[in-house]
Amino acid sequence: MHAPEIKICGLTDPAALDAAIAARAEYVGFVFFPPSPRHLKLADAAALGARAAGRTKRVGLFVDASDAAIGEAVLAAGLDAIQLHGSEDPARAATLRAAFEVPVWKALAVSSRDDVSRADSYTGAADLVLFDAKPPKGSTIPGGLGLAFDWSLVTGFRGAIAWGLAGGLGPDNVAEAVRVSGAPLVDVSSGVESAPGIKDAGMIAAFCKAARGA
């Protein structure tokens, strides 16, 4: 089995970005969703995007955002991919993929095998699905909550679409998550933070080392 690709999501400052690049993360994530403690203003996203250019791939996270808002962020941060974390259906994913000509990722909240089977409907509409934990009822944000789900639900996922694993991952459990699920990509946000929105360089390095060691 190949080592999984790694995405460090919710970066908000140059030091965290540099730590992710130093740890050889293939992707970094910028959050464009005001309720999140990791939300970036366009000017900050532009500075981080420029700093990351040519060193790692930049993924923008959106929740039921308008074309205009997504377009501004794609342009400002030089995004290499769009990640949809709301209720976007396959038609919406396909529309955005065609409009902005960058890969589209779709996060799917998982608590049962039925949730996993939803991934098939995005084949041909999105480029990758990200299996994430379901947020608790009443939560105002759909991810970055440090919650995990039963990884065996996605073990050796055999759909026609590329996929990754998110939700509750950290340096201490990512190797086990990769072993159980066979995930070809892992995505972490709160699991490498010292406080909400504050990334820890040591934890980023430890996460990447553990993921590759799985």
KOLBA-324187 format. One record per residue: x, y, z of N, C-alpha, C in turn. Coordinates in steps of 0.05 Angstrom, whole numbers, plus 5000, padded with zeros to 4 digits. Each point is the difference from the previous one (the first is absolute). Layout:
- X; Y; Z; X; Y; Z; X; Y; Z
...
***
This chain:
- 5017; 4976; 5000; 4983; 5024; 5000; 5017; 5025; 5000
- 4993; 5019; 4984; 5015; 5025; 4999; 4993; 5018; 5024
- 5019; 5016; 5008; 4994; 5019; 5021; 4979; 5019; 4991
- 4982; 5008; 5017; 4978; 5018; 4992; 5010; 5028; 4994
- 4986; 5014; 4983; 5005; 5029; 4997; 4989; 5013; 5025
- 5009; 5024; 5005; 4993; 5014; 5025; 4990; 5029; 4994
- 4978; 5007; 5013; 4991; 5028; 4999; 4998; 5011; 5028
- 5013; 5023; 5004; 4998; 5014; 5025; 4980; 5023; 4995
- 4977; 4999; 5013; 4979; 5019; 4994; 4997; 5022; 5021
- 4989; 5022; 4992; 4994; 5022; 5019; 5024; 5016; 5008
- 5019; 5004; 4982; 5024; 5016; 5006; 4993; 5029; 5000
- 5011; 5015; 5019; 4993; 5029; 5002; 5024; 5018; 5001
- 5024; 4989; 5002; 5023; 5018; 5002; 5025; 4988; 4986
- 5019; 5017; 4993; 5024; 4990; 4985; 5015; 4978; 5014
- 5002; 5001; 5027; 5016; 4980; 5015; 4988; 4973; 4996
- 4973; 4998; 5002; 4986; 4974; 4997; 5003; 4990; 4972
- 4998; 5018; 4981; 5004; 4992; 4972; 5028; 4989; 4995
- 5020; 5014; 5010; 5027; 4991; 4997; 5005; 4973; 5013
- 4987; 4996; 5023; 5002; 4974; 5014; 4989; 4977; 4983
- 4977; 5006; 4987; 4987; 4979; 4983; 5017; 4994; 4976
- 5013; 5021; 4989; 5017; 4996; 4976; 5026; 4985; 5009
- 5011; 5008; 5023; 5024; 4986; 5010; 4995; 4970; 5005
- 4975; 4994; 5008; 4993; 4972; 5006; 4991; 4985; 4974
- 5002; 5014; 4977; 4994; 4989; 4974; 4971; 4992; 4996
- 4982; 5015; 5012; 4971; 4996; 4995; 4994; 5006; 4971
- 4986; 4982; 4986; 4994; 5005; 4972; 4979; 5022; 4995
- 4984; 5004; 5021; 4978; 5021; 4998; 4999; 5016; 5025
- 4993; 5026; 4997; 4993; 5017; 5023; 4972; 5011; 4995
- 4985; 5003; 5021; 4972; 5009; 4998; 4995; 5028; 5012
- 4986; 5016; 4985; 4992; 5027; 5009; 4970; 5000; 5003
- 4990; 5009; 5023; 4971; 4999; 5005; 4988; 5028; 4994
- 4979; 4999; 4984; 4984; 5024; 4993; 4972; 4996; 5011
- 4997; 5002; 5026; 4974; 4996; 5013; 5000; 5015; 5026
- 4987; 5024; 5001; 5003; 5018; 5023; 4995; 4988; 5028
- 4981; 4981; 5003; 4996; 4989; 5027; 5024; 4984; 5011
- 5018; 4991; 4982; 5023; 4984; 5009; 5022; 5017; 5012
- 5013; 4990; 5021; 5022; 5014; 5012; 5024; 5001; 4981
- 4998; 4986; 4978; 5022; 4999; 4980; 4994; 5016; 4975
- 4978; 5015; 5001; 4992; 5016; 4976; 5022; 5020; 4993
- 5005; 5002; 4973; 5020; 5019; 4990; 4986; 5023; 4985
- 5010; 5024; 5004; 4992; 5023; 4983; 5015; 4997; 4974
- 4989; 5011; 4978; 5013; 4997; 4974; 5029; 5009; 4999
- 5005; 5022; 5013; 5028; 5011; 5000; 5019; 4980; 5013
- 4992; 4989; 5022; 5017; 4980; 5014; 5003; 4975; 4983
- 4978; 4991; 4988; 5001; 4977; 4983; 5019; 5004; 4976
- 4999; 5025; 4989; 5018; 5006; 4978; 5029; 4999; 5008
- 5007; 5010; 5024; 5027; 4999; 5009; 5010; 4971; 5005
- 4983; 4984; 5012; 5007; 4972; 5005; 5001; 4985; 4973
- 4981; 5005; 4982; 5000; 4987; 4974; 5026; 5005; 4985
- 5009; 5025; 5000; 5024; 5008; 4986; 5025; 4986; 5013
- 5000; 4998; 5026; 5022; 4987; 5015; 5001; 4970; 4994
- 4977; 4988; 4995; 4999; 4971; 4995; 5004; 4993; 4970
- 4998; 5020; 4983; 5001; 4994; 4971; 5025; 4985; 4992
- 4996; 4977; 4986; 5022; 4984; 4990; 5012; 4982; 5021
- 4991; 5002; 5025; 5012; 4985; 5022; 4981; 4978; 5010
- 4974; 5005; 4998; 4979; 4980; 5008; 4974; 5009; 4986
- 4980; 4982; 5000; 4975; 5007; 4986; 4980; 5013; 5020
- 4986; 5020; 4990; 4983; 5016; 5017; 4970; 4993; 4996
- 4987; 4992; 5021; 4972; 4992; 4999; 4983; 5020; 5016
- 4979; 5010; 4988; 4982; 5019; 5013; 4975; 4985; 5010
- 4993; 5004; 5026; 4977; 4987; 5011; 4976; 5019; 5001
- 4977; 4992; 4989; 4976; 5017; 4999; 4976; 4984; 5010
- 4981; 5015; 5011; 4975; 4988; 5010; 4976; 5014; 4986
- 4989; 4986; 4980; 4976; 5011; 4986; 5005; 5029; 4991
- 5024; 5005; 4989; 5007; 5028; 4992; 4990; 5006; 4972
- 4998; 5026; 4995; 4992; 5009; 4973; 5022; 4998; 4980
- 4994; 5000; 4975; 5020; 5000; 4979; 5019; 5024; 5003
- 4989; 5023; 5007; 5016; 5024; 5003; 5020; 4997; 5022
- 4992; 4990; 5023; 5018; 4996; 5023; 5022; 4980; 4993
- 4992; 4978; 4987; 5020; 4980; 4993; 5020; 5012; 4979
- 4989; 5014; 4981; 5017; 5012; 4979; 5020; 5019; 5011
- 4992; 5017; 5019; 5018; 5019; 5013; 5023; 4985; 5014
- 4993; 4979; 5014; 5020; 4985; 5015; 5019; 4985; 4982
- 4990; 4988; 4979; 5016; 4985; 4981; 5021; 5019; 4988
- 4991; 5024; 4993; 5018; 5020; 4988; 5020; 5010; 5020
- 4991; 5007; 5024; 5017; 5013; 5020; 5022; 4981; 5010
- 4992; 4975; 5006; 5019; 4981; 5012; 5013; 4982; 4980
- 4993; 5002; 4974; 5011; 4982; 4980; 4993; 4971; 5005
- 4975; 4995; 5008; 4993; 4973; 5009; 5004; 4979; 4978
- 5010; 4977; 5009; 5004; 4977; 4982; 4976; 4981; 5001
- 4983; 5003; 5020; 4976; 4983; 5002; 4980; 5014; 5018
- 4974; 4993; 4996; 4978; 5010; 5016; 4989; 4977; 5016
- 4997; 5004; 5026; 4988; 4980; 5018; 4973; 5009; 5010
- 4980; 4985; 4995; 4972; 5007; 5007; 4992; 4985; 5025
- 4992; 5016; 5021; 4995; 4988; 5026; 4972; 5004; 5010
- 4982; 5008; 4981; 4972; 5004; 5008; 4982; 4979; 4988
- 4977; 5010; 4991; 4980; 4981; 4989; 5000; 4998; 4970
- 5023; 5008; 4988; 5003; 5000; 4971; 4995; 4972; 4988
- 4982; 4999; 4980; 4993; 4974; 4987; 5019; 4996; 4976
- 4999; 4977; 4987; 5018; 4995; 4977; 4997; 5021; 4978
- 4976; 5009; 4995; 4996; 5020; 4979; 5016; 5026; 5006
- 4999; 5008; 5026; 5014; 5024; 5008; 5030; 4996; 4998
- 5010; 4976; 5008; 5028; 4994; 4997; 5009; 5002; 4971
- 4984; 4988; 4983; 5007; 5000; 4971; 5000; 5028; 4989
- 4981; 5017; 5008; 4998; 5027; 4990; 5025; 5016; 5008
- 5009; 4997; 5025; 5023; 5014; 5010; 5026; 4990; 4986
- 5001; 4975; 4996; 5024; 4988; 4986; 5002; 5012; 4972
- 4978; 5002; 4986; 5000; 5011; 4973; 5006; 5030; 5000
- 4989; 5014; 5020; 5003; 5029; 5001; 5028; 5009; 5006
- 5013; 4986; 5018; 5026; 5009; 5009; 5024; 4983; 4990
- 4993; 4978; 4987; 5021; 4983; 4987; 5022; 4992; 5020
- 4992; 4994; 5024; 5018; 4988; 5020; 4986; 4976; 5012
- 5015; 4981; 5011; 4987; 4976; 5012; 4982; 5009; 5023
- 4978; 4984; 5003; 4981; 5005; 5022; 5000; 4976; 5018
- 5003; 5005; 5026; 4998; 4980; 5021; 4973; 5003; 5014
- 4988; 4979; 5008; 4974; 5002; 5015; 5003; 4984; 5026
- 4996; 5014; 5023; 5000; 4987; 5026; 4973; 4987; 5005
- 5000; 4975; 5009; 4976; 4986; 5007; 5000; 4992; 5029
- 4980; 5007; 5015; 4998; 4993; 5028; 4992; 4971; 5003
- 5015; 4985; 5015; 4995; 4971; 5002; 4994; 4991; 5028
- 4978; 4984; 5003; 4995; 4986; 5024; 4990; 4971; 4995
- 4996; 4994; 4974; 4990; 4974; 4992; 5010; 4993; 4972
- 4996; 4974; 4992; 5008; 4992; 4973; 4984; 5015; 4979
- 4975; 5006; 5006; 4984; 5015; 4981; 5013; 5027; 4993
- 5012; 5013; 5020; 5013; 5025; 4995; 5024; 4996; 4981
- 5014; 4978; 5003; 5023; 4995; 4983; 4991; 4995; 4971
- 4977; 4986; 4997; 4991; 4994; 4973; 4992; 5025; 4984
- 4995; 5022; 5014; 4993; 5025; 4987; 5023; 5009; 4982
- 5024; 4991; 5005; 5023; 5009; 4985; 4997; 4994; 4970
- 4987; 4977; 4994; 4997; 4992; 4972; 4985; 5021; 4983
- 4982; 5015; 5013; 4984; 5020; 4985; 5017; 5023; 4991
- 5024; 5003; 5012; 5018; 5022; 4992; 5020; 4992; 4978
- 5000; 4975; 4992; 5018; 4991; 4979; 4994; 5016; 4974
- 5021; 5012; 4989; 4996; 5016; 4976; 4992; 5029; 5006
- 4992; 5006; 5024; 4992; 5027; 5007; 5022; 5013; 5017
- 5012; 4985; 5018; 5022; 5010; 5017; 5024; 4982; 4994
- 5023; 5010; 5009; 5025; 4985; 4995; 5008; 4982; 5023
- 4990; 5007; 5024; 5007; 4985; 5024; 4978; 5004; 5021
- 4995; 4979; 5015; 4982; 5003; 5023; 5017; 4996; 5026
- 4993; 5016; 5020; 5014; 5000; 5025; 4980; 4990; 5021
- 5005; 4976; 5011; 4982; 4989; 5020; 5007; 5012; 5027
- 4981; 5014; 5012; 5004; 5015; 5025; 4979; 4991; 5020
- 5005; 5007; 5026; 4981; 4993; 5021; 4976; 5018; 4999
- 4976; 4990; 5007; 4976; 5017; 5001; 5002; 5018; 5024
- 4995; 5027; 4996; 5000; 5018; 5023; 4976; 4994; 5018
- 5003; 5008; 5026; 4977; 4996; 5017; 4976; 5018; 4992
- 4976; 4992; 5007; 4977; 5016; 4994; 5003; 5028; 5012
- 4993; 5020; 4984; 5001; 5028; 5010; 5027; 5013; 4996
- 5019; 4985; 4989; 5027; 5013; 4996; 4998; 5020; 4977
- 5014; 5023; 5003; 5000; 5021; 4980; 5021; 4996; 4979
- 5019; 4982; 5006; 5021; 4995; 4980; 5001; 4970; 4993
- 5005; 4993; 4975; 4997; 4972; 4991; 5025; 4983; 5004
- 5022; 5011; 5008; 5024; 4985; 5003; 5020; 5014; 5018
- 5024; 4988; 5003; 5020; 5012; 5018; 4993; 4998; 5029
- 4984; 4980; 5007; 4990; 4997; 5027; 5015; 4978; 5016
- 5019; 4987; 4987; 5015; 4979; 5013; 4985; 4974; 5005
- 4978; 4996; 4985; 4984; 4976; 5003; 5008; 4979; 4980
- 5001; 4975; 5008; 5007; 4978; 4982; 4975; 4983; 4996
- 5000; 4983; 4979; 4979; 4981; 4996; 5013; 4972; 4998
- 4984; 4979; 4997; 5010; 4973; 4998; 5014; 4996; 4973
- 5027; 4999; 5001; 5015; 4998; 4975; 4995; 4975; 4984
- 4990; 4979; 5013; 4995; 4975; 4986; 4978; 5004; 4979
- 4983; 5021; 5003; 4979; 5005; 4981; 5011; 5005; 4972
- 5024; 5011; 4998; 5011; 5007; 4974; 5024; 4982; 4993
- 5005; 4979; 5015; 5023; 4982; 4995; 5000; 4992; 4971
- 5022; 5007; 4986; 5004; 4991; 4973; 4977; 5009; 4982
- 4991; 5025; 5004; 4978; 5011; 4983; 5006; 4994; 4970
- 4981; 4989; 4986; 5004; 4992; 4972; 4985; 5016; 4980
- 4992; 5024; 5007; 4985; 5016; 4981; 5017; 5008; 4976
- 4987; 5012; 4980; 5014; 5009; 4976; 5013; 5028; 5004
- 4996; 5012; 5023; 5010; 5027; 5005; 5023; 4999; 5021
- 5019; 5017; 4997; 5022; 5002; 5019; 4989; 5008; 5028
- 5014; 4994; 5021; 4989; 5006; 5027; 5022; 5005; 5020
- 4991; 5013; 5022; 5018; 5005; 5022; 4985; 4997; 5026
- 5015; 5001; 5023; 4988; 4997; 5026; 5005; 5025; 5017
- 4980; 5009; 5014; 5002; 5023; 5018; 4984; 4994; 5025
- 5002; 5018; 5019; 4983; 4998; 5024; 5015; 4987; 5023
- 5008; 5016; 5020; 5012; 4990; 5024; 5027; 4988; 4998
- 5014; 5005; 4978; 5027; 4990; 4997; 5021; 5017; 5014
- 5021; 4987; 5010; 5021; 5015; 5013; 5025; 4982; 4999
- 5023; 5011; 5011; 5025; 4985; 4999; 4998; 4972; 5014
- 4982; 4998; 5020; 4999; 4975; 5016; 4983; 4978; 4986
- 4982; 5007; 4982; 4983; 4980; 4989; 5000; 4997; 4969
- 5015; 5018; 4987; 4999; 5000; 4970; 5011; 4974; 4989
- 5021; 4989; 5012; 5011; 4975; 4989; 4980; 4977; 5002
- 4986; 4999; 5022; 4979; 4979; 5003; 4977; 5005; 4981
- 4993; 5025; 4996; 4978; 5007; 4981; 5007; 4991; 4972
- 5025; 5004; 4992; 5009; 4992; 4973; 5000; 4970; 4998
- 5010; 4986; 5021; 5000; 4971; 4999; 4972; 4988; 4998
- 4982; 5011; 5015; 4972; 4989; 5000; 4985; 5007; 4974
- 5003; 5025; 4991; 4984; 5009; 4978; 5013; 4996; 4972
- 5027; 5000; 5000; 5013; 4999; 4974; 4999; 5026; 4986
- 4994; 5022; 5014; 4996; 5026; 4987; 5025; 5009; 4984
- 4995; 5009; 4975; 5022; 5009; 4984; 5007; 5030; 5005
- 4983; 5013; 5017; 5005; 5028; 5007; 4989; 5004; 5028
- 5014; 5015; 5016; 4990; 5007; 5027; 5000; 5031; 5003
- 4980; 5010; 5014; 4995; 5028; 5003; 4998; 5007; 5030
- 5015; 5018; 5010; 4999; 5008; 5028; 4998; 5030; 5003
- 4985; 5008; 5021; 4997; 5028; 5006; 5004; 5004; 5030
- 4980; 4995; 5016; 5002; 5005; 5029; 5020; 4981; 5014
- 5005; 4977; 4987; 5018; 4981; 5012; 5030; 5008; 5001
- 5007; 5022; 4987; 5027; 5011; 5002; 5000; 5028; 5011
- 4981; 5006; 5018; 4997; 5027; 5011; 5004; 5000; 5030
- 5012; 5021; 5010; 5003; 5005; 5029; 4975; 5014; 5012
- 4985; 5013; 4983; 4975; 5014; 5007; 4985; 5003; 4974
- 4973; 5004; 5001; 4985; 5002; 4975; 5011; 5021; 4980
- 5009; 4990; 4977; 5011; 5018; 4979; 5029; 5005; 5002
- 5013; 4990; 5022; 5029; 5005; 5004; 5015; 4974; 4996
- 5014; 4998; 4977; 5015; 4976; 4993; 5026; 4998; 5016
- 5008; 4975; 5005; 5024; 4994; 5014; 5020; 4987; 4981
- 5023; 5012; 4996; 5019; 4990; 4980; 5010; 4972; 5007
- 5004; 4995; 5026; 5009; 4973; 5008; 4980; 4979; 4995
- 4974; 5007; 5005; 4979; 4981; 4995; 4996; 4994; 4970
- 5004; 5021; 4983; 4998; 4997; 4971; 5022; 4980; 4991
- 5024; 5004; 5010; 5022; 4982; 4993; 4995; 4972; 5009
- 4990; 4997; 5024; 4994; 4973; 5012; 4978; 4986; 4984
- 4980; 5015; 4992; 4978; 4989; 4985; 5009; 4989; 4973
- 5016; 5016; 4986; 5010; 4992; 4974; 5018; 4975; 5002
- 5017; 5000; 5020; 5018; 4977; 5004; 4984; 4975; 5006
- 4979; 5002; 5018; 4984; 4977; 5007; 4984; 4990; 4977
- 4989; 5018; 4984; 4984; 4992; 4977; 5016; 4985; 4980
- 5025; 5009; 4995; 5017; 4987; 4980; 5011; 4973; 5011
- 5002; 4999; 5027; 5011; 4975; 5012; 4979; 4978; 5001
- 4975; 5006; 4994; 4979; 4980; 5002; 5003; 4978; 4979
***
